[in-house]
Amino acid sequence: MSTPHYFSEGPAGEAQVRERTVRLRDRQYGVVTSSGVFSADRLDRGTAVLLSRVPAPAVGEGDLAVDVGCGWGPVTLALAAEAPAADVWGVDVNARARDLTRENLRRAGLTGSVLSPDEAFAALDGRRIRLIWSNPPVRIGKPALHALLDSWIERLADDGAAYLVVQRNLGADSLHRWMAERGWGCERVASSKGYRVLSVRRRG
C-alpha cells in the first residue's frame, strides 16, 4: 500500500503541530500548521505569488468564494478577511488540513466553512461559484488534476472566475493550453518567481 501524502484523506504519521506567524495580503496572522499537510513549514512560494497578484475579490453578500485545496488555510484566511459578506469555503481532501484551517479561521476571528470535496459538492446542489482562488495540487498527476479542475470550473457562475497559480516547471503553460482547448477563457495575469497566475472562466 502506498504511503499517504498531503493530498490523501488521512496523512501518515502523528501530527506535529507548530505555531507560526504569517503575513497574507498585508495582514498578519498567528496560525497553526502541522506535518502531513502541504507546505507545513512555511508559506508556499506559489501561494505567496497568488496572494500578491490576484485582485481584491469582487464578491458581494451571499456570493460563494472557494479555496480549492486549502491546506492549513492561508488562501481561505485571505478570502474570508477581504470578503466578509461572501460565503467562503476552504476545501481539501486532507482531514488534518481541514482541522487546521478551521482552527486558523477561529484564531483570526473570521467566518468560513471548511469542507471535504464530497461535502462541498453535496452542499453546492446546483449553486454556482462566483470566485475560486487555488494553488491546485499539481503533483497528483495530470489526469487527476484535469478532473479536479474540470469539476470546479464547470461550477463557476456565468460571471465567475477562477485564479490559479501553477509553477512553470510543473506544467503551467501546458495546463494553460489544456484549459483553452476545453473552451474556457484562460489568461495569464501574472508571472513571478517561476510561477504563473492564470485567470479562468468557464465556457458559455
Accessible surface in RSA format (square Angstrom, percent):
REM  Atomic radii and reference values for relative SASA: ProtOr
REM  Chains: A
REM  Algorithm: Lee & Richards
REM  Probe-radius: 1.40
REM  Slices: 20
REM RES _ NUM      All-atoms   Total-Side   Main-Chain    Non-polar    All polar
REM                ABS   REL    ABS   REL    ABS   REL    ABS   REL    ABS   REL
RES MET A   1   235.54 122.0 145.44  96.3  90.09 214.5 120.18 102.2 115.36 152.8
RES SER A   2    96.64  81.7  74.27  99.1  22.36  51.5  51.87 110.5  44.77  62.7
RES THR A   3    87.90  62.5  78.71  79.8   9.19  21.9  45.53  61.2  42.37  64.0
RES PRO A   4    52.27  38.1  40.57  37.0  11.70  42.5  45.34  37.4   6.93  43.1
RES HIS A   5    99.94  54.6  93.98  65.3   5.96  15.3  57.29  59.0  42.66  49.6
RES TYR A   6    58.06  27.1  51.57  29.3   6.48  16.9  46.33  34.8  11.73  14.5
RES PHE A   7    63.08  31.6  48.45  30.0  14.63  38.1  49.94  30.3  13.14  37.6
RES SER A   8    30.62  25.9  25.09  33.5   5.53  12.7  16.05  34.2  14.56  20.4
RES GLU A   9    91.50  52.5  86.44  65.4   5.05  12.0  59.01 114.1  32.49  26.5
RES GLY A  10    43.73  53.9   0.00   N/A  43.73  53.9  30.67  84.2  13.06  29.3
RES PRO A  11    19.19  14.0   6.59   6.0  12.60  45.8   6.59   5.4  12.60  78.3
RES ALA A  12    50.83  46.7  29.56  45.6  21.27  48.4  36.88  51.9  13.96  37.0
RES GLY A  13    58.77  72.5   0.00   N/A  58.77  72.5  40.62 111.5  18.15  40.6
RES GLU A  14   152.94  87.8 138.82 105.0  14.12  33.6  59.80 115.7  93.14  76.0
RES ALA A  15    46.91  43.1  25.33  39.1  21.58  49.1  25.33  35.7  21.58  57.2
RES GLN A  16   109.13  61.0 103.55  75.7   5.59  13.3  31.36  66.7  77.78  59.0
RES VAL A  17    91.51  60.2  59.98  54.3  31.53  76.0  59.98  52.1  31.53  85.5
RES ARG A  18    84.49  35.5  78.93  40.2   5.56  13.2  33.55  45.8  50.94  30.9
RES GLU A  19   128.78  73.9 100.71  76.2  28.07  66.8  36.19  70.0  92.59  75.6
RES ARG A  20    68.20  28.6  57.39  29.3  10.81  25.7  19.64  26.8  48.56  29.4
RES THR A  21    92.64  65.9  63.70  64.6  28.94  69.0  32.21  43.3  60.43  91.3
RES VAL A  22    15.18  10.0   9.50   8.6   5.68  13.7  15.18  13.2   0.00   0.0
RES ARG A  23   142.35  59.8 124.22  63.3  18.13  43.2  58.52  80.0  83.83  50.8
RES LEU A  24     2.36   1.3   0.02   0.0   2.33   5.9   1.50   1.1   0.86   2.3
RES ARG A  25    54.21  22.8  28.39  14.5  25.83  61.5  21.61  29.5  32.61  19.8
RES ASP A  26   122.57  85.9 104.19 103.7  18.38  43.5  25.46  59.9  97.11  96.8
RES ARG A  27   106.97  44.9 102.96  52.5   4.00   9.5  34.24  46.8  72.72  44.1
RES GLN A  28   123.16  68.9  94.20  68.8  28.96  69.0  18.66  39.7 104.51  79.3
RES TYR A  29    19.27   9.0  13.97   7.9   5.30  13.8  18.07  13.6   1.20   1.5
RES GLY A  30    45.25  55.8   0.00   N/A  45.25  55.8  26.02  71.4  19.23  43.1
RES VAL A  31     1.06   0.7   0.52   0.5   0.53   1.3   0.52   0.5   0.53   1.5
RES VAL A  32     7.91   5.2   7.91   7.2   0.00   0.0   7.91   6.9   0.00   0.0
RES THR A  33     0.05   0.0   0.05   0.1   0.00   0.0   0.05   0.1   0.00   0.0
RES SER A  34     0.19   0.2   0.19   0.3   0.00   0.0   0.19   0.4   0.00   0.0
RES SER A  35    28.07  23.7  24.61  32.8   3.45   8.0  27.60  58.8   0.46   0.7
RES GLY A  36    25.35  31.3   0.00   N/A  25.35  31.3  14.91  40.9  10.44  23.4
RES VAL A  37     9.67   6.4   0.00   0.0   9.67  23.3   0.15   0.1   9.52  25.8
RES PHE A  38    68.15  34.1  65.09  40.3   3.06   8.0  65.85  39.9   2.30   6.6
RES SER A  39    21.13  17.9   3.64   4.9  17.49  40.3  14.15  30.1   6.98   9.8
RES ALA A  40    14.86  13.7  11.13  17.2   3.73   8.5  11.13  15.7   3.73   9.9
RES ASP A  41    88.43  61.9  76.56  76.2  11.87  28.1  27.75  65.3  60.68  60.5
RES ARG A  42   129.69  54.5 123.94  63.2   5.74  13.7  56.26  76.9  73.43  44.5
RES LEU A  43    43.29  24.1  27.93  20.0  15.36  38.6  27.93  19.6  15.36  41.3
RES ASP A  44    17.13  12.0  15.71  15.6   1.42   3.4   1.49   3.5  15.64  15.6
RES ARG A  45   136.01  57.1 132.70  67.6   3.31   7.9  22.65  30.9 113.36  68.7
RES GLY A  46     0.00   0.0   0.00   N/A   0.00   0.0   0.00   0.0   0.00   0.0
RES THR A  47     6.39   4.5   6.39   6.5   0.00   0.0   0.57   0.8   5.82   8.8
RES ALA A  48    35.44  32.6  29.92  46.2   5.53  12.6  32.03  45.1   3.41   9.0
RES VAL A  49     5.21   3.4   3.91   3.5   1.30   3.1   5.15   4.5   0.06   0.2
RES LEU A  50     0.00   0.0   0.00   0.0   0.00   0.0   0.00   0.0   0.00   0.0
RES LEU A  51     5.71   3.2   4.80   3.4   0.91   2.3   4.80   3.4   0.91   2.4
RES SER A  52    78.88  66.7  43.17  57.6  35.71  82.3  45.81  97.6  33.07  46.3
RES ARG A  53   111.63  46.9  88.70  45.2  22.92  54.6  19.62  26.8  92.00  55.8
RES VAL A  54     7.42   4.9   0.00   0.0   7.42  17.9   0.00   0.0   7.42  20.1
RES PRO A  55    73.38  53.5  60.80  55.4  12.59  45.7  72.60  59.9   0.78   4.8
RES ALA A  56    73.06  67.2  57.07  88.1  15.98  36.4  57.07  80.4  15.98  42.3
RES PRO A  57    17.12  12.5   1.02   0.9  16.10  58.5   3.10   2.6  14.02  87.1
RES ALA A  58    80.53  74.0  60.48  93.3  20.06  45.6  73.46 103.5   7.07  18.7
RES VAL A  59    25.26  16.6   0.65   0.6  24.61  59.3   3.19   2.8  22.07  59.9
RES GLY A  60    33.86  41.8   0.00   N/A  33.86  41.8  31.36  86.0   2.51   5.6
RES GLU A  61   159.30  91.5 129.13  97.7  30.17  71.8  42.18  81.6 117.12  95.6
RES GLY A  62    46.78  57.7   0.00   N/A  46.78  57.7  33.86  92.9  12.92  28.9
RES ASP A  63    35.50  24.9  31.56  31.4   3.95   9.3   4.06   9.6  31.44  31.4
RES LEU A  64     2.18   1.2   0.13   0.1   2.05   5.1   0.13   0.1   2.05   5.5
RES ALA A  65     0.00   0.0   0.00   0.0   0.00   0.0   0.00   0.0   0.00   0.0
RES VAL A  66     0.00   0.0   0.00   0.0   0.00   0.0   0.00   0.0   0.00   0.0
RES ASP A  67     1.45   1.0   1.45   1.4   0.00   0.0   0.00   0.0   1.45   1.4
RES VAL A  68     6.66   4.4   6.66   6.0   0.00   0.0   6.66   5.8   0.00   0.0
RES GLY A  69    30.72  37.9   0.00   N/A  30.72  37.9  13.74  37.7  16.97  38.0
RES CYS A  70     4.96   3.8   0.00   0.0   4.96  11.7   0.64   1.6   4.32   4.7
RES GLY A  71     6.16   7.6   0.00   N/A   6.16   7.6   6.06  16.6   0.10   0.2
RES TRP A  72     5.59   2.2   5.41   2.6   0.17   0.4   2.50   1.3   3.08   5.0
RES GLY A  73     0.00   0.0   0.00   N/A   0.00   0.0   0.00   0.0   0.00   0.0
RES PRO A  74    11.77   8.6  11.77  10.7   0.00   0.0  11.77   9.7   0.00   0.0
RES VAL A  75     5.83   3.8   5.83   5.3   0.00   0.0   5.83   5.1   0.00   0.0
RES THR A  76     0.00   0.0   0.00   0.0   0.00   0.0   0.00   0.0   0.00   0.0
RES LEU A  77     0.34   0.2   0.34   0.2   0.00   0.0   0.34   0.2   0.00   0.0
RES ALA A  78     1.72   1.6   0.00   0.0   1.72   3.9   1.72   2.4   0.00   0.0
RES LEU A  79     0.00   0.0   0.00   0.0   0.00   0.0   0.00   0.0   0.00   0.0
RES ALA A  80     3.55   3.3   0.04   0.1   3.51   8.0   0.66   0.9   2.88   7.6
RES ALA A  81    17.76  16.3   4.11   6.3  13.65  31.1   5.51   7.8  12.25  32.4
RES GLU A  82    46.06  26.4  20.48  15.5  25.58  60.9  14.44  27.9  31.62  25.8
RES ALA A  83     5.63   5.2   0.41   0.6   5.21  11.9   5.24   7.4   0.39   1.0
RES PRO A  84   111.43  81.2  81.18  74.0  30.24 109.9  87.08  71.9  24.35 151.3
RES ALA A  85    60.13  55.3  38.79  59.9  21.34  48.6  49.73  70.0  10.40  27.5
RES ALA A  86    14.50  13.3   0.00   0.0  14.50  33.0   0.39   0.5  14.11  37.4
RES ASP A  87    45.14  31.6  40.58  40.4   4.56  10.8  15.10  35.5  30.04  30.0
RES VAL A  88     2.70   1.8   1.01   0.9   1.69   4.1   1.01   0.9   1.69   4.6
RES TRP A  89    13.06   5.2  13.06   6.3   0.00   0.0   9.19   4.9   3.87   6.3
RES GLY A  90     0.00   0.0   0.00   N/A   0.00   0.0   0.00   0.0   0.00   0.0
RES VAL A  91     2.11   1.4   1.98   1.8   0.14   0.3   1.98   1.7   0.14   0.4
RES ASP A  92    15.75  11.0  13.84  13.8   1.91   4.5   3.19   7.5  12.56  12.5
RES VAL A  93    55.34  36.4  52.54  47.6   2.81   6.8  52.54  45.6   2.81   7.6
RES ASN A  94     0.68   0.5   0.68   0.7   0.00   0.0   0.48   1.2   0.20   0.2
RES ALA A  95    33.11  30.4  32.53  50.2   0.57   1.3  32.63  45.9   0.48   1.3
RES ARG A  96    42.62  17.9  38.28  19.5   4.34  10.3  17.89  24.5  24.72  15.0
RES ALA A  97     1.33   1.2   1.33   2.0   0.00   0.0   1.33   1.9   0.00   0.0
RES ARG A  98    24.24  10.2  24.24  12.4   0.00   0.0   0.12   0.2  24.13  14.6
RES ASP A  99    87.45  61.3  80.80  80.4   6.65  15.7  26.69  62.8  60.76  60.6
RES LEU A 100    12.85   7.2  12.19   8.7   0.66   1.7  12.85   9.0   0.00   0.0
RES THR A 101     0.00   0.0   0.00   0.0   0.00   0.0   0.00   0.0   0.00   0.0
RES ARG A 102   102.04  42.8  94.87  48.4   7.16  17.0  54.62  74.7  47.41  28.7
RES GLU A 103    50.31  28.9  47.01  35.6   3.31   7.9  24.67  47.7  25.64  20.9
RES ASN A 104     0.87   0.6   0.00   0.0   0.87   2.1   0.00   0.0   0.87   0.8
RES LEU A 105     6.25   3.5   6.25   4.5   0.00   0.0   6.25   4.4   0.00   0.0
RES ARG A 106   160.20  67.3 140.69  71.7  19.51  46.5  75.93 103.8  84.27  51.1
RES ARG A 107    97.59  41.0  61.39  31.3  36.19  86.2  21.75  29.7  75.84  46.0
RES ALA A 108    38.54  35.4   4.21   6.5  34.33  78.1  16.53  23.3  22.01  58.3
RES GLY A 109    68.29  84.2   0.00   N/A  68.29  84.2  37.14 101.9  31.14  69.8
RES LEU A 110    43.66  24.3  29.05  20.8  14.61  36.7  31.00  21.8  12.66  34.1
RES THR A 111   121.85  86.7 106.88 108.4  14.96  35.7  76.05 102.2  45.79  69.2
RES GLY A 112    28.63  35.3   0.00   N/A  28.63  35.3   4.85  13.3  23.77  53.2
RES SER A 113    44.72  37.8  38.68  51.6   6.04  13.9  13.82  29.4  30.90  43.3
RES VAL A 114    10.03   6.6   0.81   0.7   9.22  22.2   0.81   0.7   9.22  25.0
RES LEU A 115    32.53  18.1  32.53  23.3   0.00   0.0  32.53  22.8   0.00   0.0
RES SER A 116    15.68  13.2  15.68  20.9   0.00   0.0  11.15  23.8   4.52   6.3
RES PRO A 117    39.20  28.6  39.20  35.7   0.00   0.0  39.20  32.4   0.00   0.0
RES ASP A 118   118.68  83.1 110.43 109.9   8.25  19.5  33.57  79.0  85.11  84.9
RES GLU A 119    88.70  50.9  80.65  61.0   8.05  19.2  36.67  70.9  52.04  42.5
RES ALA A 120     0.00   0.0   0.00   0.0   0.00   0.0   0.00   0.0   0.00   0.0
RES PHE A 121    55.97  28.0  44.88  27.8  11.08  28.8  45.23  27.4  10.74  30.7
RES ALA A 122    77.71  71.5  50.47  77.9  27.24  62.0  62.75  88.4  14.96  39.6
RES ALA A 123    56.78  52.2  26.74  41.3  30.04  68.3  38.86  54.7  17.92  47.5
RES LEU A 124     5.28   2.9   2.43   1.7   2.84   7.2   2.43   1.7   2.84   7.7
RES ASP A 125   129.55  90.7  98.32  97.9  31.22  73.8  26.68  62.8 102.87 102.6
RES GLY A 126    72.82  89.8   0.00   N/A  72.82  89.8  42.87 117.7  29.94  67.1
RES ARG A 127    88.00  36.9  74.66  38.1  13.34  31.8  46.50  63.6  41.50  25.1
RES ARG A 128   111.71  46.9  97.45  49.7  14.26  33.9  35.31  48.3  76.41  46.3
RES ILE A 129     0.00   0.0   0.00   0.0   0.00   0.0   0.00   0.0   0.00   0.0
RES ARG A 130    71.73  30.1  68.55  34.9   3.17   7.6   9.34  12.8  62.39  37.8
RES LEU A 131    10.47   5.8  10.47   7.5   0.00   0.0  10.47   7.4   0.00   0.0
RES ILE A 132     2.62   1.5   2.62   2.0   0.00   0.0   2.62   1.9   0.00   0.0
RES TRP A 133     0.85   0.3   0.85   0.4   0.00   0.0   0.00   0.0   0.85   1.4
RES SER A 134     0.85   0.7   0.85   1.1   0.00   0.0   0.75   1.6   0.10   0.1
RES ASN A 135    28.63  19.7  20.32  19.6   8.31  20.0   6.11  14.7  22.51  21.8
RES PRO A 136     4.46   3.3   0.00   0.0   4.46  16.2   0.00   0.0   4.46  27.7
RES PRO A 137    24.59  17.9  18.73  17.1   5.86  21.3  24.59  20.3   0.00   0.0
RES VAL A 138    29.20  19.2  17.47  15.8  11.73  28.3  17.47  15.2  11.73  31.8
RES ARG A 139   158.23  66.4 130.67  66.6  27.56  65.6  42.77  58.5 115.46  70.0
RES ILE A 140    46.91  26.7  21.92  16.3  24.99  60.2  25.00  18.0  21.90  59.4
RES GLY A 141    30.05  37.1   0.00   N/A  30.05  37.1  30.05  82.5   0.00   0.0
RES LYS A 142   124.43  60.7 114.47  70.2   9.96  23.7  72.23  65.0  52.20  55.6
RES PRO A 143   111.26  81.1  97.92  89.3  13.34  48.5 105.62  87.2   5.64  35.0
RES ALA A 144    46.47  42.7  34.86  53.8  11.62  26.4  42.39  59.7   4.08  10.8
RES LEU A 145    11.14   6.2  11.14   8.0   0.00   0.0  11.14   7.8   0.00   0.0
RES HIS A 146    33.21  18.2  32.82  22.8   0.40   1.0  18.99  19.6  14.22  16.5
RES ALA A 147    63.33  58.2  50.48  77.9  12.85  29.2  58.38  82.2   4.95  13.1
RES LEU A 148    44.08  24.6  37.32  26.7   6.76  17.0  43.64  30.6   0.45   1.2
RES LEU A 149     3.91   2.2   3.91   2.8   0.00   0.0   3.91   2.7   0.00   0.0
RES ASP A 150    39.44  27.6  38.90  38.7   0.54   1.3   5.52  13.0  33.92  33.8
RES SER A 151    33.56  28.4  25.91  34.6   7.65  17.6  29.93  63.7   3.63   5.1
RES TRP A 152     7.20   2.9   7.20   3.5   0.00   0.0   2.47   1.3   4.73   7.7
RES ILE A 153     1.45   0.8   1.45   1.1   0.00   0.0   1.45   1.0   0.00   0.0
RES GLU A 154    49.36  28.3  45.48  34.4   3.88   9.2  27.17  52.6  22.19  18.1
RES ARG A 155    82.60  34.7  82.60  42.1   0.00   0.0  15.25  20.8  67.35  40.8
RES LEU A 156     0.03   0.0   0.03   0.0   0.00   0.0   0.03   0.0   0.00   0.0
RES ALA A 157    18.45  17.0  17.02  26.3   1.43   3.3  17.50  24.6   0.94   2.5
RES ASP A 158   126.85  88.9  92.80  92.4  34.04  80.5  39.85  93.8  87.00  86.8
RES ASP A 159    85.40  59.8  71.09  70.8  14.30  33.8  41.91  98.6  43.48  43.4
RES GLY A 160     0.63   0.8   0.00   N/A   0.63   0.8   0.04   0.1   0.59   1.3
RES ALA A 161     7.05   6.5   6.72  10.4   0.33   0.8   6.72   9.5   0.33   0.9
RES ALA A 162     0.11   0.1   0.11   0.2   0.00   0.0   0.11   0.2   0.00   0.0
RES TYR A 163    27.14  12.7  27.14  15.4   0.00   0.0   6.44   4.8  20.70  25.5
RES LEU A 164     1.64   0.9   1.64   1.2   0.00   0.0   1.64   1.2   0.00   0.0
RES VAL A 165     0.91   0.6   0.14   0.1   0.76   1.8   0.14   0.1   0.76   2.1
RES VAL A 166     3.79   2.5   0.97   0.9   2.82   6.8   3.79   3.3   0.00   0.0
RES GLN A 167    54.94  30.7  52.98  38.7   1.95   4.6   2.83   6.0  52.10  39.5
RES ARG A 168   113.32  47.6 103.51  52.8   9.81  23.4  15.18  20.8  98.14  59.5
RES ASN A 169   111.61  77.0  78.70  76.1  32.92  79.3  26.45  63.6  85.17  82.3
RES LEU A 170    70.12  39.0  47.72  34.1  22.39  56.3  53.98  37.9  16.14  43.4
RES GLY A 171    27.77  34.2   0.00   N/A  27.77  34.2  23.33  64.0   4.44   9.9
RES ALA A 172     0.24   0.2   0.00   0.0   0.24   0.5   0.02   0.0   0.22   0.6
RES ASP A 173    46.58  32.6  44.89  44.7   1.69   4.0  21.60  50.8  24.97  24.9
RES SER A 174    38.15  32.2  31.35  41.8   6.79  15.7  25.22  53.7  12.93  18.1
RES LEU A 175     6.60   3.7   5.00   3.6   1.61   4.0   6.60   4.6   0.00   0.0
RES HIS A 176    42.53  23.2  42.53  29.6   0.00   0.0  25.13  25.9  17.41  20.3
RES ARG A 177   144.83  60.8 141.16  72.0   3.67   8.7  66.58  91.0  78.25  47.4
RES TRP A 178    43.94  17.6  42.65  20.6   1.29   3.0  29.00  15.5  14.94  24.2
RES MET A 179     0.00   0.0   0.00   0.0   0.00   0.0   0.00   0.0   0.00   0.0
RES ALA A 180    55.08  50.6  39.91  61.6  15.17  34.5  40.85  57.5  14.23  37.7
RES GLU A 181   142.03  81.5 103.11  78.0  38.93  92.7  52.13 100.8  89.90  73.4
RES ARG A 182    77.63  32.6  66.15  33.7  11.48  27.3  16.44  22.5  61.18  37.1
RES GLY A 183    44.83  55.3   0.00   N/A  44.83  55.3  28.85  79.2  15.99  35.8
RES TRP A 184     7.91   3.2   0.00   0.0   7.91  18.6   0.23   0.1   7.68  12.5
RES GLY A 185    44.22  54.5   0.00   N/A  44.22  54.5  37.99 104.2   6.23  13.9
RES CYS A 186    25.85  19.6   0.00   0.0  25.85  60.8   0.19   0.5  25.66  27.7
RES GLU A 187   110.28  63.3 106.91  80.9   3.37   8.0  36.50  70.6  73.78  60.2
RES ARG A 188   108.39  45.5  87.47  44.6  20.91  49.8  20.98  28.7  87.40  53.0
RES VAL A 189    63.03  41.5  27.74  25.1  35.28  85.0  34.44  29.9  28.59  77.5
RES ALA A 190    13.38  12.3   3.39   5.2   9.99  22.7  12.90  18.2   0.48   1.3
RES SER A 191    54.64  46.2  29.83  39.8  24.81  57.2  18.51  39.4  36.13  50.6
RES SER A 192    20.45  17.3  12.10  16.2   8.35  19.2   9.24  19.7  11.21  15.7
RES LYS A 193   148.37  72.4 113.13  69.4  35.24  83.9  75.15  67.6  73.23  78.0
RES GLY A 194    33.61  41.4   0.00   N/A  33.61  41.4  23.59  64.7  10.02  22.4
RES TYR A 195    27.80  13.0  27.80  15.8   0.00   0.0  11.00   8.3  16.80  20.7
RES ARG A 196    30.17  12.7  30.17  15.4   0.00   0.0   0.33   0.5  29.84  18.1
RES VAL A 197     0.00   0.0   0.00   0.0   0.00   0.0   0.00   0.0   0.00   0.0
RES LEU A 198     1.19   0.7   1.19   0.9   0.00   0.0   1.19   0.8   0.00   0.0
RES SER A 199    11.91  10.1  10.17  13.6   1.73   4.0   1.48   3.2  10.42  14.6
RES VAL A 200     0.00   0.0   0.00   0.0   0.00   0.0   0.00   0.0   0.00   0.0
RES ARG A 201   111.62  46.9 111.62  56.9   0.00   0.0  44.98  61.5  66.63  40.4
RES ARG A 202    54.44  22.9  37.74  19.2  16.70  39.8   3.71   5.1  50.73  30.7
RES ARG A 203    95.87  40.3  89.84  45.8   6.04  14.4  36.14  49.4  59.73  36.2
RES GLY A 204   114.32 141.0   0.00   N/A 114.32 141.0  70.41 193.2  43.92  98.4
END  Absolute sums over single chains surface
CHAIN  1 A     9548.4       7070.4       2478.0       4634.2       4914.3
END  Absolute sums over all chains
TOTAL          9548.4       7070.4       2478.0       4634.2       4914.3
